[in-house]
Amino acid sequence: MSTAAPPEEQPNTAQASVAAAASTSTQAQIIDGTAIAKSIRAEIAQRISELKARYPRFEPHLVIIQAGNRPDSTTYVRMKAKAAAETGIKFTHVQVDGGASVEEIVRVVGKLNNDEDVSGILVQLPLGDHVTAEGERTVTEAISPEKDVDGFHAYNIGHLSSRASTPLFSPCTPSGVIKLLDSTGTPIEGAQAVVLGRSDIVGSPVAAMLRKRDATVTQCHSRTRDLPEIVKRADILVSAIGKPEFVQGSWIKPGAVVIDVGTNYIPDSTKKSGQRLVGDVEFASASKVASHITPVPGGVGPMTVAFLMHNTFQSAERLWNAARERKVKPLKLNILEKVPSDIEIAMAQTPKPVAELAAEIGIHPDELELYGKYKAKVELSVIDRLAHRKNGKYVVISGITPTPLGEGKSTTTIGLAQAMGAHLNRPAYACVRQPSQGPTFGIKGGAAGGGYSQVIPMDEFNLHLTGDIHAVSAANNLVAAALDARMFHEATQSDKAFYGRLVPAKKGKREFAPLMLKRLKKLGIDKTNPDDLTPEEINRFARLDVDPETITWNRVVDVNDRFLRKITVGQGTTEQGHTRETGFDISVASECMAVLALSNSLADMRERLGNMVVATSKRGEPITADDLGVGGALAVLMKDAIKPNLMQTLEGTPVFVHAGPFANIAHGNSSILADRVALKLAGTEEGDDVSRQGYVLTEAGFGADMGMEKFCNIKCRTSGLNPDATVIVATTRALKMHGGGPDVTPGKAIPDVYTQENLDMLREGCKNLGKHIANAKKFGLKVIVAVNQFSSDTEAELQLVRECALQAGADAAVISNHWAKGGAGAKALAEALVEVCERGESEFKLLYPAEASLEDKITTISKEIYGADGIELSELARKQLETYTAQGYAHLPICMAKTQYSFSHDPKLKGVPTGFTIPIRAIRLSAGAGFLYPILGDMQTMPGLGTRPGFWEVGLDETGKVVGLF
């Protein structure tokens, strides 16, 4: 049987504790704030040391802003700097002019808010006689609540006062008061607590904290009546009123705990300074009544600084974890059994604001340039900010040799990204090319993926996006205009007249433009004064002497327009009969686009644009964009285009859309810079577990023999990045075509063989897949085969492809149904990719060295990748090789321009053809992009529109939404 008294008769434990202390003590125990503060600092120092041992970049950083140089403020700042040094916290003292305005100080605070290396910000008050209390509040409110280590921001004070919430930081002095109370062992719960003072800095926060600990709190102030009687009832007394020795020992309840926050100076002739520091409580009399009491100095004061260090460490730890969180909140898909059209699916999904997505993946607001609500450009400064991170896993998505039936490479890229980001909770970034409007309005359609694996908004993705292709078009056409104008002016003026207009006198003085000095250096003319050139030097400098037969530069437009393939320019009367035959390419075929995709920085892009060769002079010298004087202007036109574009998948995972070079005459991959940004965002800190590693899934155009080969030999050679794996996408339909299936004509019904089971034909077609797997292994890559499932596929067919892939050397082969099920349908594929990549590092290697001859490089690709017996150079091609070698371009990689429909040069040769020789008709130079491209047949750089283009279905509905895209 219990002998405990009923609840109403049980004594209050806090009051009982005070009573017991009163009966056993005649002299209060001194609460040693200095010793407790020292132990707090030591514990913080230990925790910082432990975290830095695991994460070397972890470094708490406290910044104190001081206006002017008031001696007392300077002393306080010095105390805090000393404590920071003792605890291992980086300390920065920002001193502004004593007359600095509130606005100026707020700007300083704003910069510190945005500095991710800063953990805590403190403004040392006062800010000067010219700053009002309202101004001080404006400054303290400007500090981000996440860095408000003083705990004075309204957000933190408000949450402190609410029982239903917890502040990010509690004010330092009140936190010290509670810690000192806890050190006495006196229970706070149920105690009668009296707080003298109602300041926002101490009194009110202490009262709130005591209430949260279930004390019964009475808060007194200057208008409180019968103060001694109220104090007499207190089990806990906290005084913060700033009146020296105001509270007398006779007021204090015997056995009470007294926390004296006051700091007051009184005259004392025995002291060198003539004064001494005392508290609000008359210590001599109070110490004879209280059970515990804090001295002044040595009580609360050291605790304030200790908790400033505690809050700074707490902030650093919180911000460190938040910066590494990168948690994407997936969008829910409404999966229908009967899959609607791509545009219907895309329009049915509401994207998250791109600013929200950017915050989720760790992009700062000042690194984001919004283009509407759902797309944005990302500043390249992200790469530098995250330079310390180890890159995420780098995976190139490729495919078998394409057929008109399609392999779903874009769909697989997006579906896999959705699976990793929305279903495996791994950081995952898809990097894809921006589609040209030519195919969008032609027969092929858009390139946003398909089914439930798409980039959204799909209409914005497939149309103008952020204007990058238009910038490329403008830059390209400026070169063309500059070239024709230069040829015209050289042909219609004497050397003297032309030179005079090229280097005109301004205010009686002639000066070379910076690019002119570059040309002079190229010509070996070591002069900087335009008046010092000899007539011969003027001729060499001013006249490019373009050989019209060597011009390789066309104008561009981003639509399919067959009638622009060959045109005549200069037919106006003002051009005085200086006509020439030229043509238009589609915009994405421009070398400016290839330069954009292969640039490593803005400066690198500027250099590459200037190096683009547009023609050869009659002297046999390459003529560059810088020779035309237009290189700098091109960089200006493309300075925004160089920033990658951020969009999202149907499930709200991030997608970088950037650049769109052709996959035959160029390398057919999205930009290096988009991959670099993604790899850093997906990267890990030193000390991170492997499970935190993210994945970058970058798509390569056409089959692996083209897109993946160029990704490795050109893109990775240029970037210095090493890929970890390739995902090769295959479908039973496309493999059947390589196994001998009949041709397919767009617009006509698909033959039954492609929708009915035929294992023999499929087995034969799998040889094409096997060759691509073998090719990938030559680069040291791990290979995962994605069998992109169609509704007509049988289980036997799917398993056959999987078995053939594994027999051919694939590290994994997985059936994926992301078109019909979104990321959930690609979850097994994502798991296989992670498992394969985490087995160890790849052994990536290039296929040929840069120092090999151009002919050897072409031969190596033809034999090793295509399976050819060798190459056959035309007389023109051989002469061009000799010219390019003599001009110093032999070190460049090779970008084979051939049909995408066969390993060979003949699109009719399906499967794995053998016994063929690759004919090289001509070789062209892309000096700015940094490669040479041998031409194996007639390469069409301006597509034409068919009889029934896709634009027939495209339009707007009554609400203004785009319809008809596919």
Buried (B, 14 or more C-beta within 10 A) or exposed (E): EEEEEEEEEEEBEBBBBBBEBBEEBEEBBBBBBBEBBBEBBEBBBEBBEEBBEEBEEBBBBBBBBBBBEBEEBBEBBEBBBEBBEBBBBBBBBBBBEBEBBBEEBBBBBEEBBEBBBBBBBBBBBBBBEEBEEEBBBBBBBBBBBBBBBBBBBEBBBEBBBEEEEEBBBBBBBBBBBBBBBEBBEBBBEBBBBBBBBBBEBBBBBBBBBBBBBEBBBBBBEEEBEEBEEBBBBBBBBBBBBBBBBBBBBEBBBBBBBBBBBBBBEEEEEEEEEEEBBBBBBBBEBBBBBBBBBBBBBBBBBBBBBBBBBBBBBBBBBBBBEEEBEBEBEBBEBEBEEEBEBBBEBBBEBEBBBBBEBBEBBBBBEEBBBBBEEBBBBBBBEBBEBBEEBEBBBBBBBBBBBBBBBBBBBBBBBBBBBBBBBBBBEBBBBBBBBBBBBBBBBBBBBBBBBBBBBBBBBBBBBBBBBBBBBBBBBBBBBBBBEBBBEBBBBBEEBEBEEBBBEBBEEEEEEEBBEEBBBBBBEEEEBEBEEBEEBEEEBBBBBBBBBBBEEBBEBBBBBBBBBEEBBEBEBBEEEEBEEBEBEBBBBBBBBBBBBBBBBBBBBBEBBBBBBBBBBBBBBEEEBBBBBBBBBBBBBBBEBBEBBBBBBBBBBBBBBBBBBBBBBBBBBBBBBBBBBBBBBBBBBBBBBEBBEEEBBBBBBBBBBBBBBBBBBBBBBBBBBBBEBBBBBBBBBBBBBBBBBBBBBEEBEEEEEBBEBBBEBBBEBBBBBBBBBBBBBBBBBEBBBBBBBBBBBBEEBBEEBBBBBBEBBBEBEBBBBBBBBBBBBBBBBBBBBBBBBBEBBEEEEBEBEBBBEEEBEBBEBBBBBBBBBBBBEEBEBBEEBEEBBEBBBEBEBBEBBBBBBBBBBBBBBBEEBBBBBEEBEBBBBBBBBBBBBBBBBBBBBEBBBBBBBEEEBBBEEBEEEEEEEBBBBB
